[in-house]
Amino acid sequence: MPKTGDQAVSLYLIIFLVLLASFLAISPIILLGDAPGSAIISRDDLTNAQVHSLTSLDLARSPADVRAGKASINLVEPLDSNAFLLAGTWEGTLNLSDAPIESRGGRDLFLAVLLADGSWAEIHHAGSTGDDSVQSMSSIEGSVVLLGTLNGDAEFGEFDIEHSGGWSITAYEAHLILGGGWVGSWEIDRELLPEDEPPLWCGF
């Protein structure tokens, strides 16, 4: 008995869903996109312990999640021994260790190293009373440079940046030494920032 049009459509839909599920099952899911100063990381690059640590954070996967206050990871760089240097922002409480960190007001920025065993090291944070961002990250032999924006007077450890732009954002450059902390921060021209915003962690 020939199939009706509706039956044929249903059959094609089932076949498509089965093929899609098979594709997703064998394909690496991207953790972070190709942002300036960032690497492309897939599930295959992470240990099970690292995956567990990341998923337990309930990270933002959309702009709506960011507006709701969830922590976001925007930039990543592989290090030795299967560790990763991560940078992002959060609002409220950031729980990467036994000592939770509270943001100053809006979204502050953080930088941390995720070790192969899933633990966190080199946790550093900074920010203003407004919403801040990280837009570019580079590192050479433990020296890290971050670029982004601030919305208020900001503190990078002992180094301050005064926000004098009223409602306008302030572009910044901040330097950090892994194992030492912040070693400098200052305002820069906004033209030095990347043209495109870095993407959000998109999950697995």
The 8 nearest C-alpha neighbors of each residue, nearest first, counted from 0:
[[1, 2, 3, 6, 7, 4, 5, 10],
 [2, 0, 3, 4, 7, 6, 5, 10],
 [1, 3, 6, 7, 0, 4, 5, 10],
 [2, 4, 6, 5, 7, 1, 8, 0],
 [3, 5, 7, 6, 8, 2, 9, 1],
 [6, 4, 8, 7, 3, 9, 2, 10],
 [7, 5, 9, 3, 8, 4, 2, 10],
 [6, 8, 10, 4, 9, 5, 2, 11],
 [7, 9, 5, 11, 10, 6, 12, 4],
 [10, 8, 12, 6, 7, 11, 5, 13],
 [11, 9, 7, 13, 12, 8, 6, 14],
 [10, 12, 14, 8, 13, 9, 15, 7],
 [13, 11, 9, 15, 10, 14, 8, 16],
 [12, 14, 10, 16, 15, 11, 17, 9],
 [13, 15, 11, 17, 12, 16, 18, 10],
 [14, 16, 12, 18, 13, 17, 19, 11],
 [17, 15, 19, 13, 18, 14, 20, 12],
 [16, 18, 14, 20, 19, 15, 13, 21],
 [17, 19, 21, 15, 16, 20, 22, 14],
 [20, 18, 16, 22, 21, 17, 15, 23],
 [19, 21, 17, 23, 22, 18, 16, 24],
 [22, 20, 24, 18, 19, 23, 17, 25],
 [23, 21, 19, 24, 20, 25, 26, 18],
 [24, 22, 26, 20, 21, 25, 19, 27],
 [23, 25, 21, 22, 26, 20, 27, 19],
 [24, 26, 23, 22, 21, 27, 20, 28],
 [25, 27, 23, 24, 22, 28, 21, 42],
 [28, 26, 41, 42, 29, 43, 25, 23],
 [27, 29, 41, 203, 42, 26, 30, 202],
 [30, 28, 41, 31, 40, 27, 39, 42],
 [31, 29, 40, 41, 200, 201, 202, 28],
 [30, 32, 200, 39, 29, 40, 199, 201],
 [33, 31, 39, 34, 198, 30, 29, 38],
 [32, 34, 39, 38, 37, 35, 31, 197],
 [33, 35, 197, 37, 32, 36, 198, 74],
 [36, 34, 37, 135, 33, 193, 197, 136],
 [35, 37, 136, 135, 137, 34, 38, 74],
 [36, 38, 75, 34, 74, 35, 76, 33],
 [39, 37, 76, 75, 33, 40, 36, 32],
 [38, 40, 32, 31, 33, 41, 29, 37],
 [39, 41, 30, 31, 29, 38, 44, 42],
 [42, 40, 29, 43, 30, 28, 27, 44],
 [41, 43, 44, 45, 27, 28, 29, 40],
 [42, 44, 41, 45, 27, 46, 40, 28],
 [45, 43, 42, 41, 40, 46, 81, 27],
 [46, 44, 42, 43, 49, 50, 47, 41],
 [45, 47, 49, 48, 115, 50, 44, 116],
 [46, 48, 50, 49, 51, 45, 117, 116],
 [47, 49, 117, 51, 46, 50, 116, 52],
 [50, 48, 117, 52, 46, 51, 47, 45],
 [51, 49, 47, 53, 48, 52, 54, 46],
 [50, 52, 48, 54, 49, 53, 55, 47],
 [53, 51, 49, 55, 50, 117, 54, 48],
 [54, 52, 50, 55, 51, 56, 49, 57],
 [53, 55, 51, 56, 52, 57, 50, 58],
 [56, 54, 52, 53, 57, 51, 58, 50],
 [55, 57, 54, 58, 53, 52, 94, 70],
 [58, 56, 55, 54, 59, 69, 53, 70],
 [57, 59, 70, 56, 71, 69, 60, 54],
 [58, 60, 64, 71, 69, 65, 61, 70],
 [61, 59, 201, 200, 199, 64, 58, 202],
 [60, 62, 64, 63, 59, 65, 199, 201],
 [63, 61, 65, 64, 66, 60, 59, 199],
 [62, 64, 66, 61, 65, 67, 59, 60],
 [65, 63, 59, 67, 61, 62, 66, 69],
 [64, 66, 62, 68, 69, 67, 63, 59],
 [67, 65, 63, 68, 64, 62, 69, 61],
 [66, 68, 64, 65, 69, 63, 62, 59],
 [69, 67, 90, 65, 66, 64, 70, 89],
 [70, 68, 59, 65, 64, 58, 67, 89],
 [69, 71, 89, 58, 88, 59, 68, 90],
 [72, 70, 59, 87, 88, 58, 89, 73],
 [71, 73, 87, 200, 86, 199, 74, 88],
 [72, 74, 87, 199, 198, 197, 86, 71],
 [75, 73, 37, 86, 85, 72, 87, 136],
 [76, 74, 85, 37, 84, 38, 86, 83],
 [75, 77, 84, 38, 83, 37, 78, 85],
 [78, 76, 83, 82, 84, 75, 79, 81],
 [77, 79, 82, 83, 81, 76, 80, 84],
 [78, 80, 81, 82, 77, 83, 114, 115],
 [81, 79, 82, 78, 115, 114, 83, 77],
 [82, 80, 79, 115, 78, 83, 114, 77],
 [83, 81, 114, 78, 115, 80, 113, 79],
 [84, 82, 77, 113, 78, 112, 76, 85],
 [83, 85, 112, 76, 75, 111, 77, 113],
 [86, 84, 75, 111, 110, 74, 112, 83],
 [87, 85, 110, 74, 109, 72, 73, 75],
 [86, 88, 72, 73, 71, 109, 108, 133],
 [89, 87, 108, 107, 71, 70, 109, 106],
 [90, 88, 70, 106, 107, 69, 71, 108],
 [89, 91, 106, 68, 102, 105, 92, 107],
 [90, 92, 102, 101, 89, 93, 68, 104],
 [93, 91, 101, 100, 99, 94, 90, 102],
 [92, 94, 100, 99, 95, 101, 91, 89],
 [95, 93, 99, 96, 92, 100, 98, 97],
 [94, 96, 93, 119, 99, 97, 98, 122],
 [95, 97, 98, 94, 99, 119, 118, 120],
 [96, 98, 99, 95, 94, 100, 119, 93],
 [97, 99, 96, 100, 94, 95, 93, 101],
 [100, 98, 94, 93, 97, 92, 96, 101],
 [101, 99, 93, 92, 98, 102, 94, 91],
 [102, 100, 92, 91, 93, 103, 99, 90],
 [101, 103, 91, 104, 90, 107, 92, 100],
 [104, 102, 128, 127, 101, 105, 107, 126],
 [103, 105, 128, 102, 129, 106, 127, 90],
 [104, 106, 129, 130, 128, 90, 107, 103],
 [107, 105, 130, 90, 89, 131, 88, 129],
 [106, 108, 126, 88, 131, 89, 102, 125],
 [109, 107, 88, 125, 124, 87, 126, 132],
 [110, 108, 124, 87, 123, 86, 88, 125],
 [109, 111, 86, 123, 85, 122, 124, 87],
 [112, 110, 122, 121, 85, 84, 120, 123],
 [111, 113, 84, 120, 83, 121, 119, 85],
 [114, 112, 119, 83, 82, 118, 117, 120],
 [115, 113, 82, 117, 116, 118, 119, 112],
 [114, 116, 82, 117, 81, 46, 49, 113],
 [115, 117, 114, 48, 118, 49, 46, 113],
 [118, 116, 49, 48, 114, 115, 52, 113],
 [117, 119, 114, 116, 113, 120, 115, 52],
 [118, 120, 113, 112, 114, 95, 117, 111],
 [119, 121, 112, 122, 111, 113, 118, 114],
 [120, 122, 111, 112, 123, 177, 178, 119],
 [123, 121, 111, 120, 110, 124, 112, 119],
 [124, 122, 110, 109, 121, 111, 180, 125],
 [125, 123, 109, 108, 110, 122, 126, 107],
 [126, 124, 155, 108, 154, 107, 109, 156],
 [127, 125, 107, 153, 154, 108, 131, 155],
 [126, 128, 153, 151, 152, 129, 150, 103],
 [127, 129, 104, 103, 105, 151, 126, 150],
 [130, 128, 105, 150, 127, 151, 104, 131],
 [129, 131, 106, 105, 150, 107, 149, 132],
 [132, 130, 149, 106, 148, 107, 150, 129],
 [131, 133, 148, 147, 108, 134, 88, 149],
 [134, 132, 147, 146, 135, 87, 108, 145],
 [133, 135, 147, 146, 197, 196, 132, 193],
 [134, 136, 146, 36, 35, 145, 133, 147],
 [137, 135, 145, 36, 144, 146, 74, 37],
 [136, 138, 144, 36, 143, 145, 135, 139],
 [137, 139, 143, 142, 144, 141, 140, 136],
 [138, 140, 142, 141, 143, 137, 144, 176],
 [141, 139, 142, 138, 143, 177, 176, 78],
 [140, 142, 177, 139, 176, 138, 143, 178],
 [141, 143, 176, 139, 138, 140, 175, 177],
 [144, 142, 138, 175, 174, 137, 176, 141],
 [143, 145, 174, 137, 136, 173, 138, 175],
 [146, 144, 136, 173, 135, 172, 174, 143],
 [147, 145, 172, 135, 134, 171, 133, 136],
 [146, 148, 133, 134, 132, 171, 170, 145],
 [147, 149, 170, 132, 169, 131, 171, 168],
 [150, 148, 131, 169, 168, 151, 170, 127],
 [149, 151, 129, 168, 130, 131, 127, 169],
 [150, 152, 162, 127, 129, 128, 149, 153],
 [151, 153, 161, 162, 127, 160, 154, 128],
 [154, 152, 127, 126, 160, 159, 151, 161],
 [153, 155, 159, 125, 126, 156, 158, 160],
 [156, 154, 125, 158, 157, 159, 181, 153],
 [155, 157, 158, 154, 181, 125, 180, 159],
 [158, 156, 155, 159, 154, 181, 182, 183],
 [157, 159, 155, 156, 154, 183, 184, 160],
 [160, 158, 154, 153, 155, 161, 157, 184],
 [159, 161, 153, 152, 185, 162, 154, 186],
 [162, 160, 152, 163, 159, 153, 151, 186],
 [161, 163, 152, 151, 164, 169, 160, 150],
 [164, 162, 165, 161, 169, 151, 152, 167],
 [163, 165, 167, 162, 166, 168, 169, 151],
 [166, 164, 167, 163, 162, 168, 151, 150],
 [165, 167, 164, 168, 150, 163, 151, 169],
 [168, 166, 164, 165, 169, 150, 163, 162],
 [167, 169, 150, 149, 148, 164, 170, 166],
 [168, 170, 149, 148, 162, 150, 171, 164],
 [171, 169, 148, 189, 187, 186, 147, 149],
 [172, 170, 186, 187, 147, 185, 146, 148],
 [171, 173, 146, 184, 185, 145, 186, 187],
 [172, 174, 184, 145, 183, 144, 171, 146],
 [175, 173, 144, 183, 182, 143, 181, 184],
 [174, 176, 181, 143, 180, 182, 142, 177],
 [177, 175, 142, 179, 180, 141, 178, 143],
 [178, 176, 141, 179, 180, 175, 142, 121],
 [177, 179, 176, 180, 121, 141, 175, 120],
 [178, 180, 176, 177, 181, 175, 182, 121],
 [181, 179, 176, 175, 177, 178, 182, 123],
 [180, 182, 175, 183, 156, 174, 155, 176],
 [181, 183, 175, 174, 180, 176, 184, 158],
 [184, 182, 174, 173, 181, 158, 185, 175],
 [185, 183, 173, 172, 158, 174, 155, 160],
 [186, 184, 172, 171, 160, 187, 173, 183],
 [185, 187, 171, 170, 172, 160, 169, 188],
 [188, 186, 171, 170, 189, 172, 185, 191],
 [187, 189, 190, 191, 170, 186, 192, 171],
 [190, 188, 191, 170, 192, 187, 169, 171],
 [189, 191, 188, 192, 193, 194, 187, 170],
 [192, 190, 189, 188, 193, 187, 170, 146],
 [191, 193, 190, 189, 194, 146, 147, 134],
 [194, 192, 195, 191, 134, 35, 135, 196],
 [193, 195, 192, 196, 190, 191, 35, 134],
 [196, 194, 193, 197, 34, 35, 134, 192],
 [195, 197, 134, 198, 194, 193, 34, 35],
 [198, 196, 34, 73, 134, 195, 199, 74],
 [199, 197, 73, 32, 196, 200, 34, 31],
 [200, 198, 73, 201, 60, 72, 71, 31],
 [199, 201, 31, 30, 72, 60, 202, 73],
 [202, 200, 60, 30, 199, 31, 203, 29],
 [201, 203, 200, 30, 60, 29, 28, 54],
 [202, 28, 201, 30, 42, 29, 27, 41]]
